[in-house]
Amino acid sequence: MNEVGGRRARSGGGATRRAERTAVSFETARFIQRNIPNFEILNEEALQIIEWNAETVLEEIGVNFVENPAALDLWRAAGADVRGERVHIPRGLARKLCATAPSSFTQHARNPERNVEVGGRNLVLAPVYGPPFVRDAEGGRRYATLEDFQNFVKLGYMSKWLHHSGGTVCEPTDIPVNKRHLDMLMAHMVLSDKPYMGSVTEPSRATDSVAMSKILFGDAFVDQNTVMTSLININSPLTFDGIMMGALEVYARANQAAIISPFIVGGAMAPVTVAGTLTQVLAEVLAGVAYSQLVRAGAPVIFGAFVTSIDMNSGAPTFGTPEAAHITYGAGQLARRMNLPYRSGGSFCGSKLPDAQAAYETANSLNMALLAGVNFMLHACGWLEGGLVSSYEKFVMDADQLGTLHHLAQGIIMDTNGQAMDAIREVGPGGHYLGCSHTQANFKSAFWRSDLFDYKPFETWAEEGARDTQTLAAERVRKQLADYQPPEIDPGTREALEAFVAQRKSEMPDAFI
């Protein structure tokens, strides 16, 4: 299977062929297929202790399903002990319910060449999600707009190593809260042909997401296939709010995927110890996934774990830390024992700028996620300032570095060419390999090379302006946005989407809360 493929070939008339001849060409990688082992930090005894403790939490302490009487009824009918809004789940019940969730699934893109397989040995990379602010080298830090959102979708579409368009790549604060999901979905559907995520901020917005997807893919296709992933955050500790659960219910009924994800800041929303945090993570995921299966058995879900620690001096979250790595590794083992796809990791950092701190924290976080066996990595590029900011420069810096994950995941190739015995024989003692036949045959693909970093000698670098990485990234952002060309979409489909968006917007007054 080829790792990288070009843009999808299109047929058409003379105008189409002329456009293809002048189009900017770019490559898009397939999702990662790991050929390296997962790092397993917990032994069997430790795993069994955590699993036992998580079931104890569900049975003895319970979880809250707030402002959702229908959820309480479902739990009661399934055999849980419901007291007010507190649900006590008998030992073994949640795990039994979780067993109907698929171990993997295909998320379809409108371009079938961009489909992704979530689960197994695969890793799907998606961009930053959720920041209300953006930062760029020219404008600094500011509230995000719809134009920013559209720009990030374009950058994601053109990023070679990014497999997924994501969801709320930034919050378009110039659009009313109750309407912005329509514009965000429209951007993902029209400006990219990669897979995308649906809205979760209110159940009716999830319903709109399903409706727009049916326009894009067709009713029957959506009924039978997964075309969206959604992020369902648990209100840790041990609380499932009505809005998020309402969105989950919409997606589960529609056979669309949901990431069931505890939102853990160790020391604030979970214990300060790794084992204690893993116990809470597992308890919350067990309850959330089980509930999704009560809504619709077989609905696709992902075991999520957003985990970080807290700086006990400032109260700020910290990223790229050893404790976060321990939790991420351990949660991966727990997810695999449940036979569920696993979401964690990202380009996490607490830095305010795309600087050395950001680079160290991000590198730690990305490599940790690869080794942990993550199947779906949200926030894989663009994250800055603890998730408050989507950074243009860091987006392209991170997106470039995702190429290293692809190559690391290949492992060591041990075929005849990989062993290179012919090269060793040809060169012999005291020679060099630059001109040997093996090098000439392999040099173009032998080593991964950044499309962004500067590898030139000092003199050349100085003559060209002594540009640092952030400057190079800013130039790359400008070039990619200037070169961007949208993927083709059926005009009738686009008109139907535009009509739906206009109709829905006309049905409700603007609201900014």
SEVEX-821572 format. One record per residue (C-alpha): residue number from 1; residue in three letters; chain; x, y, z. Coordinates in steps of 0.001 Angstrom, whole numbers. Layout:
N
REC,pos,code,unit,X,Y,Z
REC,NUM,ALA,A,X,Y,Z .
...
//
This chain:
513
REC,pos,code,unit,X,Y,Z
REC,1,MET,A,0,0,0 .
REC,2,ASN,A,1458,3388,-960 .
REC,3,GLU,A,1854,5739,1978 .
REC,4,VAL,A,1440,8924,-10 .
REC,5,GLY,A,-880,9569,-2905 .
REC,6,GLY,A,-1511,12600,-5051 .
REC,7,ARG,A,-4752,14488,-5440 .
REC,8,ARG,A,-7633,12454,-6733 .
REC,9,ALA,A,-7816,12349,-10513 .
REC,10,ARG,A,-10923,13984,-11957 .
REC,11,SER,A,-12501,13662,-15349 .
REC,12,GLY,A,-14244,16460,-17153 .
REC,13,GLY,A,-14190,18854,-20065 .
REC,14,GLY,A,-11472,21093,-21436 .
REC,15,ALA,A,-11853,23653,-18653 .
REC,16,THR,A,-11350,20943,-16057 .
REC,17,ARG,A,-8253,19617,-17821 .
REC,18,ARG,A,-6786,23120,-18090 .
REC,19,ALA,A,-7453,23686,-14396 .
REC,20,GLU,A,-5735,20409,-13540 .
REC,21,ARG,A,-2656,21379,-15569 .
REC,22,THR,A,-2332,24656,-13653 .
REC,23,ALA,A,-3401,23316,-10248 .
REC,24,VAL,A,-1005,23346,-7341 .
REC,25,SER,A,-17,19752,-6658 .
REC,26,PHE,A,323,18441,-3132 .
REC,27,GLU,A,563,15047,-1522 .
REC,28,THR,A,-1652,13549,1146 .
REC,29,ALA,A,-524,10662,3331 .
REC,30,ARG,A,-2729,7768,4307 .
REC,31,PHE,A,-3420,7220,7966 .
REC,32,ILE,A,-529,5674,9878 .
REC,33,GLN,A,-307,1891,10097 .
REC,34,ARG,A,2041,996,12948 .
REC,35,ASN,A,4812,-1544,12514 .
REC,36,ILE,A,6261,-839,15951 .
REC,37,PRO,A,5169,-2221,19331 .
REC,38,ASN,A,3111,-235,21806 .
REC,39,PHE,A,4837,828,25006 .
REC,40,GLU,A,3141,-1030,27860 .
REC,41,ILE,A,3955,436,31253 .
REC,42,LEU,A,1568,-1574,33465 .
REC,43,ASN,A,1921,-5257,34267 .
REC,44,GLU,A,-1043,-7612,34495 .
REC,45,GLU,A,-1425,-7223,38258 .
REC,46,ALA,A,-1528,-3423,38003 .
REC,47,LEU,A,-4098,-3547,35211 .
REC,48,GLN,A,-6356,-5845,37190 .
REC,49,ILE,A,-6143,-3582,40260 .
REC,50,ILE,A,-7122,-506,38226 .
REC,51,GLU,A,-9978,-2363,36530 .
REC,52,TRP,A,-11271,-3628,39874 .
REC,53,ASN,A,-11045,-156,41418 .
REC,54,ALA,A,-12867,1429,38467 .
REC,55,GLU,A,-15765,-1005,38868 .
REC,56,THR,A,-15781,-210,42593 .
REC,57,VAL,A,-16103,3497,41772 .
REC,58,LEU,A,-19085,2806,39506 .
REC,59,GLU,A,-20811,539,42003 .
REC,60,GLU,A,-20124,2248,45329 .
REC,61,ILE,A,-19606,5934,44454 .
REC,62,GLY,A,-21573,6139,41216 .
REC,63,VAL,A,-21679,8729,38446 .
REC,64,ASN,A,-24010,11677,37938 .
REC,65,PHE,A,-26191,11987,34838 .
REC,66,VAL,A,-27518,15510,35359 .
REC,67,GLU,A,-30546,17176,33741 .
REC,68,ASN,A,-31284,14044,31717 .
REC,69,PRO,A,-34288,12051,33013 .
REC,70,ALA,A,-34332,9879,29892 .
REC,71,ALA,A,-30783,8721,30611 .
REC,72,LEU,A,-31763,7798,34151 .
REC,73,ASP,A,-34662,5759,32795 .
REC,74,LEU,A,-32339,3881,30436 .
REC,75,TRP,A,-29935,3092,33259 .
REC,76,ARG,A,-32731,1986,35547 .
REC,77,ALA,A,-34104,-337,32876 .
REC,78,ALA,A,-30615,-1785,32327 .
REC,79,GLY,A,-30303,-2749,35985 .
REC,80,ALA,A,-28469,192,37549 .
REC,81,ASP,A,-29367,1583,40967 .
REC,82,VAL,A,-30541,5156,40321 .
REC,83,ARG,A,-30811,7526,43290 .
REC,84,GLY,A,-31803,10993,42191 .
REC,85,GLU,A,-29305,11870,39441 .
REC,86,ARG,A,-26676,9478,40810 .
REC,87,VAL,A,-26306,6198,38923 .
REC,88,HIS,A,-24694,3248,40714 .
REC,89,ILE,A,-23678,640,38142 .
REC,90,PRO,A,-23368,-2948,39405 .
REC,91,ARG,A,-19980,-4555,38920 .
REC,92,GLY,A,-19679,-5995,35433 .
REC,93,LEU,A,-22743,-4275,33938 .
REC,94,ALA,A,-20914,-1398,32241 .
REC,95,ARG,A,-18263,-3681,30760 .
REC,96,LYS,A,-20956,-6043,29478 .
REC,97,LEU,A,-22750,-3152,27761 .
REC,98,CYS,A,-19481,-1884,26260 .
REC,99,ALA,A,-18931,-5237,24546 .
REC,100,THR,A,-21320,-4304,21711 .
REC,101,ALA,A,-19171,-1334,20624 .
REC,102,PRO,A,-17049,-2065,17523 .
REC,103,SER,A,-13297,-2499,17901 .
REC,104,SER,A,-12697,-399,14782 .
REC,105,PHE,A,-14640,1502,12165 .
REC,106,THR,A,-14216,3370,8897 .
REC,107,GLN,A,-14949,7074,8840 .
REC,108,HIS,A,-15858,7967,5289 .
REC,109,ALA,A,-14773,11186,3619 .
REC,110,ARG,A,-16558,12709,647 .
REC,111,ASN,A,-13417,11798,-1286 .
REC,112,PRO,A,-13141,8025,-720 .
REC,113,GLU,A,-9357,8241,-1025 .
REC,114,ARG,A,-9398,10177,2260 .
REC,115,ASN,A,-11342,7543,4246 .
REC,116,VAL,A,-9713,6659,7567 .
REC,117,GLU,A,-9705,3432,9582 .
REC,118,VAL,A,-10001,4115,13316 .
REC,119,GLY,A,-8757,1309,15554 .
REC,120,GLY,A,-6404,-1643,15348 .
REC,121,ARG,A,-2793,-664,14576 .
REC,122,ASN,A,-3826,2598,12908 .
REC,123,LEU,A,-3297,6233,13891 .
REC,124,VAL,A,-5438,9046,12460 .
REC,125,LEU,A,-4205,12624,12919 .
REC,126,ALA,A,-6630,15561,13291 .
REC,127,PRO,A,-5892,19248,14028 .
REC,128,VAL,A,-6376,21448,17083 .
REC,129,TYR,A,-9917,21698,18468 .
REC,130,GLY,A,-11678,24401,20448 .
REC,131,PRO,A,-9505,27524,21007 .
REC,132,PRO,A,-11323,30883,21133 .
REC,133,PHE,A,-8148,32779,20183 .
REC,134,VAL,A,-5747,32648,17254 .
REC,135,ARG,A,-2191,33898,16929 .
REC,136,ASP,A,-112,34763,13903 .
REC,137,ALA,A,3204,36516,13414 .
REC,138,GLU,A,1595,39657,12012 .
REC,139,GLY,A,-1552,40135,14101 .
REC,140,GLY,A,-500,38595,17392 .
REC,141,ARG,A,-3086,37096,19739 .
REC,142,ARG,A,-6732,37920,19003 .
REC,143,TYR,A,-10220,36444,19019 .
REC,144,ALA,A,-10799,33993,16186 .
REC,145,THR,A,-13126,34790,13287 .
REC,146,LEU,A,-14852,32731,10617 .
REC,147,GLU,A,-12105,33749,8195 .
REC,148,ASP,A,-9554,32236,10571 .
REC,149,PHE,A,-11617,29065,10793 .
REC,150,GLN,A,-11753,28786,7021 .
REC,151,ASN,A,-8014,29415,6779 .
REC,152,PHE,A,-7238,26591,9192 .
REC,153,VAL,A,-9479,24216,7237 .
REC,154,LYS,A,-7565,25165,4081 .
REC,155,LEU,A,-4213,24614,5789 .
REC,156,GLY,A,-5404,21250,7077 .
REC,157,TYR,A,-6560,20237,3622 .
REC,158,MET,A,-3125,21034,2187 .
REC,159,SER,A,-1138,19395,5006 .
REC,160,LYS,A,505,16213,3718 .
REC,161,TRP,A,635,14358,7028 .
REC,162,LEU,A,-2800,15335,8374 .
REC,163,HIS,A,-5538,12790,7680 .
REC,164,HIS,A,-8604,14499,9132 .
REC,165,SER,A,-10107,17987,8868 .
REC,166,GLY,A,-11119,18010,12547 .
REC,167,GLY,A,-13921,20004,14105 .
REC,168,THR,A,-13777,23360,15884 .
REC,169,VAL,A,-10283,24283,14711 .
REC,170,CYS,A,-10978,27649,16361 .
REC,171,GLU,A,-14145,29337,17631 .
REC,172,PRO,A,-15416,31870,15041 .
REC,173,THR,A,-16434,34450,17643 .
REC,174,ASP,A,-17795,36886,15042 .
REC,175,ILE,A,-20655,34459,14320 .
REC,176,PRO,A,-23541,33955,16799 .
REC,177,VAL,A,-23009,30960,19070 .
REC,178,ASN,A,-26249,29297,17995 .
REC,179,LYS,A,-25385,29594,14286 .
REC,180,ARG,A,-21632,29188,14019 .
REC,181,HIS,A,-21810,25386,13857 .
REC,182,LEU,A,-23524,25734,10477 .
REC,183,ASP,A,-20700,27846,9058 .
REC,184,MET,A,-18061,25560,10554 .
REC,185,LEU,A,-19589,22436,9037 .
REC,186,MET,A,-19992,24208,5717 .
REC,187,ALA,A,-16289,25059,5722 .
REC,188,HIS,A,-15259,21465,6408 .
REC,189,MET,A,-17613,20107,3758 .
REC,190,VAL,A,-16745,22560,988 .
REC,191,LEU,A,-13158,23714,1599 .
REC,192,SER,A,-11809,20200,2242 .
REC,193,ASP,A,-12627,16646,1248 .
REC,194,LYS,A,-11075,15015,4317 .
REC,195,PRO,A,-13207,13524,7124 .
REC,196,TYR,A,-14629,15965,9678 .
REC,197,MET,A,-16287,16212,13099 .
REC,198,GLY,A,-19809,17226,14084 .
REC,199,SER,A,-21029,19831,16576 .
REC,200,VAL,A,-21661,18879,20218 .
REC,201,THR,A,-22425,22211,21911 .
REC,202,GLU,A,-26191,21556,21923 .
REC,203,PRO,A,-28219,18517,20803 .
REC,204,SER,A,-30007,20441,18044 .
REC,205,ARG,A,-26607,21336,16577 .
REC,206,ALA,A,-25720,17666,16488 .
REC,207,THR,A,-29017,17105,14660 .
REC,208,ASP,A,-28045,19809,12144 .
REC,209,SER,A,-24683,18089,11684 .
REC,210,VAL,A,-26402,14828,10796 .
REC,211,ALA,A,-28811,16605,8446 .
REC,212,MET,A,-26005,18395,6590 .
REC,213,SER,A,-24053,15153,6329 .
REC,214,LYS,A,-27079,13505,4731 .
REC,215,ILE,A,-27137,16272,2134 .
REC,216,LEU,A,-23431,15730,1446 .
REC,217,PHE,A,-23401,11913,1410 .
REC,218,GLY,A,-27046,10944,917 .
REC,219,ASP,A,-29560,9722,3502 .
REC,220,ALA,A,-29074,6015,2885 .
REC,221,PHE,A,-25281,6227,2998 .
REC,222,VAL,A,-25261,8056,6340 .
REC,223,ASP,A,-27738,5577,7802 .
REC,224,GLN,A,-25394,2699,6968 .
REC,225,ASN,A,-21953,4300,7374 .
REC,226,THR,A,-19977,6494,9749 .
REC,227,VAL,A,-19217,9894,8208 .
REC,228,MET,A,-18666,11942,11383 .
REC,229,THR,A,-16739,11763,14617 .
REC,230,SER,A,-17713,13906,17615 .
REC,231,LEU,A,-15980,14858,20860 .
REC,232,ILE,A,-18064,14100,23955 .
REC,233,ASN,A,-16195,15483,26960 .
REC,234,ILE,A,-17066,14121,30389 .
REC,235,ASN,A,-17391,16763,33094 .
REC,236,SER,A,-14777,15159,35321 .
REC,237,PRO,A,-14967,13996,37998 .
REC,238,LEU,A,-17715,11455,37311 .
REC,239,THR,A,-20358,13798,35857 .
REC,240,PHE,A,-22187,13508,32536 .
REC,241,ASP,A,-24073,16699,31690 .
REC,242,GLY,A,-27327,16794,29766 .
REC,243,ILE,A,-26022,18818,26819 .
REC,244,MET,A,-23115,16531,26023 .
REC,245,MET,A,-25205,13410,26581 .
REC,246,GLY,A,-27921,14866,24362 .
REC,247,ALA,A,-25386,15283,21561 .
REC,248,LEU,A,-24082,11764,22179 .
REC,249,GLU,A,-27620,10410,21886 .
REC,250,VAL,A,-28101,12128,18512 .
REC,251,TYR,A,-24892,10690,17107 .
REC,252,ALA,A,-25365,7204,18544 .
REC,253,ARG,A,-28880,6938,17105 .
REC,254,ALA,A,-27511,8054,13723 .
REC,255,ASN,A,-24680,5470,13854 .
REC,256,GLN,A,-22076,8236,13969 .
REC,257,ALA,A,-18914,8003,16048 .
REC,258,ALA,A,-18286,9644,19413 .
REC,259,ILE,A,-15096,10065,21400 .
REC,260,ILE,A,-16037,9456,25041 .
REC,261,SER,A,-13353,11486,26751 .
REC,262,PRO,A,-12699,12321,30403 .
REC,263,PHE,A,-11215,15816,30692 .
REC,264,ILE,A,-8514,15246,33272 .
REC,265,VAL,A,-6220,17782,34908 .
REC,266,GLY,A,-4450,15759,37581 .
REC,267,GLY,A,-4740,17393,40989 .
REC,268,ALA,A,-7867,19347,39985 .
REC,269,MET,A,-10340,16958,38333 .
REC,270,ALA,A,-8592,13711,39273 .
REC,271,PRO,A,-6189,12453,41947 .
REC,272,VAL,A,-2546,13528,41848 .
REC,273,THR,A,-1360,9926,41439 .
REC,274,VAL,A,-1171,8106,38129 .
REC,275,ALA,A,-2942,4950,39338 .
REC,276,GLY,A,-5759,6969,40893 .
REC,277,THR,A,-6220,9013,37739 .
REC,278,LEU,A,-6279,5879,35583 .
REC,279,THR,A,-8964,4423,37846 .
REC,280,GLN,A,-11150,7494,37358 .
REC,281,VAL,A,-10472,7623,33604 .
REC,282,LEU,A,-11542,4012,33203 .
REC,283,ALA,A,-14645,4431,35376 .
REC,284,GLU,A,-15790,7455,33367 .
REC,285,VAL,A,-15140,5817,30001 .
REC,286,LEU,A,-16909,2617,31066 .
REC,287,ALA,A,-20001,4599,32045 .
REC,288,GLY,A,-19946,6800,28935 .
REC,289,VAL,A,-19392,4016,26431 .
REC,290,ALA,A,-21977,1830,28169 .
REC,291,TYR,A,-24522,4641,27908 .
REC,292,SER,A,-23837,5044,24180 .
REC,293,GLN,A,-24602,1346,23746 .
REC,294,LEU,A,-27829,1706,25732 .
REC,295,VAL,A,-28869,4333,23197 .
REC,296,ARG,A,-27881,2152,20240 .
REC,297,ALA,A,-25999,-1114,20539 .
REC,298,GLY,A,-23135,-1174,18066 .
REC,299,ALA,A,-22758,2606,17808 .
REC,300,PRO,A,-19084,3412,17093 .
REC,301,VAL,A,-17174,4955,20001 .
REC,302,ILE,A,-13587,5808,20908 .
REC,303,PHE,A,-12036,5449,24373 .
REC,304,GLY,A,-10831,9002,25064 .
REC,305,ALA,A,-8322,10301,27576 .
REC,306,PHE,A,-7398,13972,27655 .
REC,307,VAL,A,-4886,14023,30479 .
REC,308,THR,A,-2497,16565,31907 .
REC,309,SER,A,-1242,17693,35279 .
REC,310,ILE,A,-1462,20995,37114 .
REC,311,ASP,A,1227,23402,38242 .
REC,312,MET,A,676,23525,41985 .
REC,313,ASN,A,2075,27067,42182 .
REC,314,SER,A,17,28796,39484 .
REC,315,GLY,A,-2869,26371,38967 .
REC,316,ALA,A,-2150,26308,35228 .
REC,317,PRO,A,-2215,23013,33322 .
REC,318,THR,A,1159,21611,32293 .
REC,319,PHE,A,1976,19579,29200 .
REC,320,GLY,A,4642,17210,27973 .
REC,321,THR,A,5255,15940,31500 .
REC,322,PRO,A,6283,12427,32593 .
REC,323,GLU,A,3057,12004,34576 .
REC,324,ALA,A,938,12707,31498 .
REC,325,ALA,A,2998,10148,29592 .
REC,326,HIS,A,2460,7513,32284 .
REC,327,ILE,A,-1303,8080,32203 .
REC,328,THR,A,-1419,8053,28406 .
REC,329,TYR,A,533,4794,28209 .
REC,330,GLY,A,-1622,3169,30896 .
REC,331,ALA,A,-4913,4332,29404 .
REC,332,GLY,A,-3855,2855,26075 .
REC,333,GLN,A,-3462,-541,27698 .
REC,334,LEU,A,-6884,-230,29329 .
REC,335,ALA,A,-8482,742,26013 .
REC,336,ARG,A,-6955,-2237,24231 .
REC,337,ARG,A,-8231,-4570,26961 .
REC,338,MET,A,-11715,-3190,26265 .
REC,339,ASN,A,-11129,-3778,22534 .
REC,340,LEU,A,-11910,-140,21740 .
REC,341,PRO,A,-10141,2471,19593 .
REC,342,TYR,A,-8104,4905,21686 .
REC,343,ARG,A,-7927,8709,21523 .
REC,344,SER,A,-5253,10707,23332 .
REC,345,GLY,A,-2207,12904,22761 .
REC,346,GLY,A,-1697,15924,20551 .
REC,347,SER,A,670,18831,19966 .
REC,348,PHE,A,205,19874,23596 .
REC,349,CYS,A,2114,22769,25107 .
REC,350,GLY,A,1571,25522,27644 .
REC,351,SER,A,3821,28030,25923 .
REC,352,LYS,A,2421,31381,24814 .
REC,353,LEU,A,4503,31412,21623 .
REC,354,PRO,A,5701,28780,19125 .
REC,355,ASP,A,9094,28791,20840 .
REC,356,ALA,A,11511,26295,22406 .
REC,357,GLN,A,9132,25509,25280 .
REC,358,ALA,A,6372,24765,22784 .
REC,359,ALA,A,8707,22565,20741 .
REC,360,TYR,A,9919,20498,23707 .
REC,361,GLU,A,6435,19996,25159 .
REC,362,THR,A,4948,19186,21767 .
REC,363,ALA,A,7680,16714,20831 .
REC,364,ASN,A,7211,14916,24149 .
REC,365,SER,A,3448,14782,23641 .
REC,366,LEU,A,3504,13586,20026 .
REC,367,ASN,A,6064,10840,20564 .
REC,368,MET,A,4281,9724,23735 .
REC,369,ALA,A,1017,9323,21809 .
REC,370,LEU,A,2637,7310,19032 .
REC,371,LEU,A,4192,4871,21507 .
REC,372,ALA,A,986,4674,23584 .
REC,373,GLY,A,-916,3088,20704 .
REC,374,VAL,A,-3267,6035,20126 .
REC,375,ASN,A,-5686,5454,17228 .
REC,376,PHE,A,-7176,8950,16917 .
REC,377,MET,A,-5077,11973,17812 .
REC,378,LEU,A,-6989,15225,18105 .
REC,379,HIS,A,-4975,18470,18525 .
REC,380,ALA,A,-2176,16978,16394 .
REC,381,CYS,A,-1184,20420,15101 .
REC,382,GLY,A,-1761,24076,15968 .
REC,383,TRP,A,-2273,23877,19756 .
REC,384,LEU,A,-787,26752,21783 .
REC,385,GLU,A,-1152,28284,25258 .
REC,386,GLY,A,-2803,25302,26897 .
REC,387,GLY,A,-5450,25048,24193 .
REC,388,LEU,A,-6590,28667,24359 .
REC,389,VAL,A,-4933,29569,21052 .
REC,390,SER,A,-4806,28144,17544 .
REC,391,SER,A,-1484,29297,16120 .
REC,392,TYR,A,-997,29657,12370 .
REC,393,GLU,A,2757,29210,12576 .
REC,394,LYS,A,2612,26319,15006 .
REC,395,PHE,A,-49,24650,12862 .
REC,396,VAL,A,2352,24300,9933 .
REC,397,MET,A,5330,23541,12210 .
REC,398,ASP,A,3435,20706,13888 .
REC,399,ALA,A,1894,19484,10635 .
REC,400,ASP,A,5377,19189,9169 .
REC,401,GLN,A,6644,17233,12186 .
REC,402,LEU,A,3782,14740,11916 .
REC,403,GLY,A,5841,13277,9102 .
REC,404,THR,A,8287,11970,11685 .
REC,405,LEU,A,5472,9959,13295 .
REC,406,HIS,A,4712,8330,9953 .
REC,407,HIS,A,8326,7295,9506 .
REC,408,LEU,A,8886,6186,13095 .
REC,409,ALA,A,5784,4008,12839 .
REC,410,GLN,A,7215,2166,9835 .
REC,411,GLY,A,9707,447,12091 .
REC,412,ILE,A,12929,-1067,10748 .
REC,413,ILE,A,12621,-2652,7317 .
REC,414,MET,A,14447,-5982,7233 .
REC,415,ASP,A,14082,-7004,3589 .
REC,416,THR,A,17115,-7520,1338 .
REC,417,ASN,A,17305,-3849,445 .
REC,418,GLY,A,17015,-2860,4108 .
REC,419,GLN,A,19874,-5152,5125 .
REC,420,ALA,A,22113,-3370,2573 .
REC,421,MET,A,24696,-6163,2416 .
REC,422,ASP,A,25406,-5373,-1236 .
REC,423,ALA,A,26323,-1810,-244 .
REC,424,ILE,A,28628,-2983,2545 .
REC,425,ARG,A,30346,-5378,119 .
REC,426,GLU,A,30687,-2741,-2595 .
REC,427,VAL,A,32216,-63,-361 .
REC,428,GLY,A,34395,-2235,1847 .
REC,429,PRO,A,36906,-900,4394 .
REC,430,GLY,A,37864,2765,4156 .
REC,431,GLY,A,35435,3716,1391 .
REC,432,HIS,A,32319,5908,1417 .
REC,433,TYR,A,28718,5231,541 .
REC,434,LEU,A,27772,8421,-1316 .
REC,435,GLY,A,28433,7000,-4752 .
REC,436,CYS,A,27596,3338,-4273 .
REC,437,SER,A,24761,1702,-6198 .
REC,438,HIS,A,22608,1120,-3123 .
REC,439,THR,A,22768,4786,-2121 .
REC,440,GLN,A,21969,5928,-5652 .
REC,441,ALA,A,18936,3656,-5714 .
REC,442,ASN,A,17613,4734,-2304 .
REC,443,PHE,A,18748,8284,-1552 .
REC,444,LYS,A,15473,9976,-2474 .
REC,445,SER,A,13468,8046,102 .
REC,446,ALA,A,16107,6893,2591 .
REC,447,PHE,A,15746,9731,5112 .
REC,448,TRP,A,12754,11758,6207 .
REC,449,ARG,A,13234,15448,5455 .
REC,450,SER,A,11294,18385,6811 .
REC,451,ASP,A,9563,20618,4286 .
REC,452,LEU,A,9965,23538,6676 .
REC,453,PHE,A,13270,23397,8554 .
REC,454,ASP,A,16480,25048,7343 .
REC,455,TYR,A,19335,22634,6585 .
REC,456,LYS,A,21582,25114,4742 .
REC,457,PRO,A,25145,26067,5765 .
REC,458,PHE,A,25507,29101,8034 .
REC,459,GLU,A,26705,31381,5226 .
REC,460,THR,A,23724,30609,3002 .
REC,461,TRP,A,21321,30904,5937 .
REC,462,ALA,A,22752,34327,6829 .
REC,463,GLU,A,22623,35568,3229 .
REC,464,GLU,A,18950,34567,3015 .
REC,465,GLY,A,18008,36675,6019 .
REC,466,ALA,A,18919,34491,9022 .
REC,467,ARG,A,15302,33385,9305 .
REC,468,ASP,A,14224,31443,12379 .
REC,469,THR,A,11653,28639,12310 .
REC,470,GLN,A,8716,30895,13169 .
REC,471,THR,A,9608,33177,10251 .
REC,472,LEU,A,9843,30202,7906 .
REC,473,ALA,A,6494,28960,9205 .
REC,474,ALA,A,4843,32348,8610 .
REC,475,GLU,A,6097,32288,5029 .
REC,476,ARG,A,4746,28769,4575 .
REC,477,VAL,A,1326,29806,5907 .
REC,478,ARG,A,1153,32663,3401 .
REC,479,LYS,A,2250,30430,524 .
REC,480,GLN,A,-174,27623,1314 .
REC,481,LEU,A,-3128,29984,1626 .
REC,482,ALA,A,-2134,31701,-1624 .
REC,483,ASP,A,-1788,28357,-3422 .
REC,484,TYR,A,-4992,26849,-2007 .
REC,485,GLN,A,-7574,25560,-4462 .
REC,486,PRO,A,-10789,23977,-3167 .
REC,487,PRO,A,-11606,20366,-3979 .
REC,488,GLU,A,-14401,19905,-6460 .
REC,489,ILE,A,-17922,19451,-5153 .
REC,490,ASP,A,-21146,18840,-7022 .
REC,491,PRO,A,-22796,22274,-7547 .
REC,492,GLY,A,-26219,20899,-6648 .
REC,493,THR,A,-24904,19510,-3372 .
REC,494,ARG,A,-23297,22823,-2502 .
REC,495,GLU,A,-26500,24696,-3289 .
REC,496,ALA,A,-28494,22313,-1092 .
REC,497,LEU,A,-26051,22821,1792 .
REC,498,GLU,A,-26197,26596,1386 .
REC,499,ALA,A,-29998,26492,1334 .
REC,500,PHE,A,-30089,24386,4511 .
REC,501,VAL,A,-27728,26764,6315 .
REC,502,ALA,A,-29736,29806,5229 .
REC,503,GLN,A,-33007,28187,6284 .
REC,504,ARG,A,-31720,27168,9718 .
REC,505,LYS,A,-30248,30610,10359 .
REC,506,SER,A,-33535,32266,9450 .
REC,507,GLU,A,-35397,30112,11986 .
REC,508,MET,A,-33630,31487,15077 .
REC,509,PRO,A,-32543,34893,16363 .
REC,510,ASP,A,-28858,35518,16978 .
REC,511,ALA,A,-27592,34380,20368 .
REC,512,PHE,A,-24113,34868,21807 .
REC,513,ILE,A,-24526,32638,24861 .
//
